[in-house]
Amino acid sequence: MDLNMLTQFLAVARLEHLSRAADELRVAQPSLSRTIARLENELGTPLFDRAGRLRLNDAGKLFRGYVERSLGELDAGRRAVAEATTEGFGTVRLASETFLTLTGPLTAYKRAHPSAEVELHQMAAEEMARRLRAQDIDLCVASQPIPTEGLEGFQLLDEAVWVATPPDHPLAGRTTVSVDELADQPFVTTRRGHWQRRLLDRLFAGRDLTPKIVCEGDEPGALAGLISAGLGVGLIPDIARRAATRAPVAWIAVDSPDCRRTLTLFWGVDSHLSGAARQMRTMITSWNWITGEPQEDGRPRGG
C-alpha cells in the first residue's frame, strides 16, 4: 500500500466512476482497475459495490475517512515545513457553497496580502465538513448546519431570507406573505443540498406542503436574474437585497420565524493553519457583514 495507490483510491471513491477517475489521474483504466483490486485484496474486502454503477460501500466509506485524514496530515506537514523553512506566507484553501457572499472580504484580503496564494473550492456543506477534518481545505463558510465533530466555528451573520418575485407579480405589492400563500407559486431554487433548497423544503414540510419547483440549479447567484425574468419566485438572503442586485425584483418578508439563514466560518480543531489561512480567518471573522466593509477596530464580529 503506497501513496499513489491511496491517491488513486480517493479519486475513484469521489467520482464513483473508473473511466472518469482514470481520465482525471491520467492513467489507463485497466491499470487503475488493477490498482483498486490490489488494494481490496490487501485489505481483504471489497471497497466498492459493482452491481450496476460503481458505488463506494460501507467498508470503502470507512477506509476513505482514514485515507483522507492520513494524506491530509502528510500534506499539512509538507506545508508546515515549507512555511517554516522559507518564511513564506503560505496558501489558504477556502471552501463555500457560493463565493458571491465572500467577494468583499476576498478583495480586501488580496489587497492586504497580495503575495498570498488563495485556492477556492465550491462544494456542498457535507463535503466541506469531511474535507475540513481531512485537512484537505483550511476554512469553509457554510449557510446551513454541518456536522461539527472535530471542528470549530464562528457565526458571521444571522439574517432574514426574503421571497423575491418579478416586479409585476401579483404579490409584488405585499409587505409580508405566509408559507400557505406560497403553496401554488412556481419556485426557482437550487438543487438538493444547497441551503436555499433545504430551507424551502423545511418551510413547506412544516405546513405539510410540497413546493412547486420549476427551475433548479447549482449557482445561487443566478436565482435573482431568473426570478426577474419571470420564471418564478424564490428565496433570497437579506445580504443580496442590501447589495441592491442588478436584477429588478420585488422583496417580500416571509411570515415565519424560521425563514432565516446563519452564515458560519468553520475550521478544524487540530488543523495546522498557514499564516495565509490565519490571516484569512481574521479577515472573515472581523468583516462587517452589515456594511460590507472591514470592521474598523479589526475585532471579530458575530452575527
Summary of the structure (lengths in Angstrom):
residues: 303
radius of gyration: 22.1
end to end distance: 46.8
largest distance: 66.6
contacts: 936
relative contact order: 0.14
helix: 42%
strand: 23%
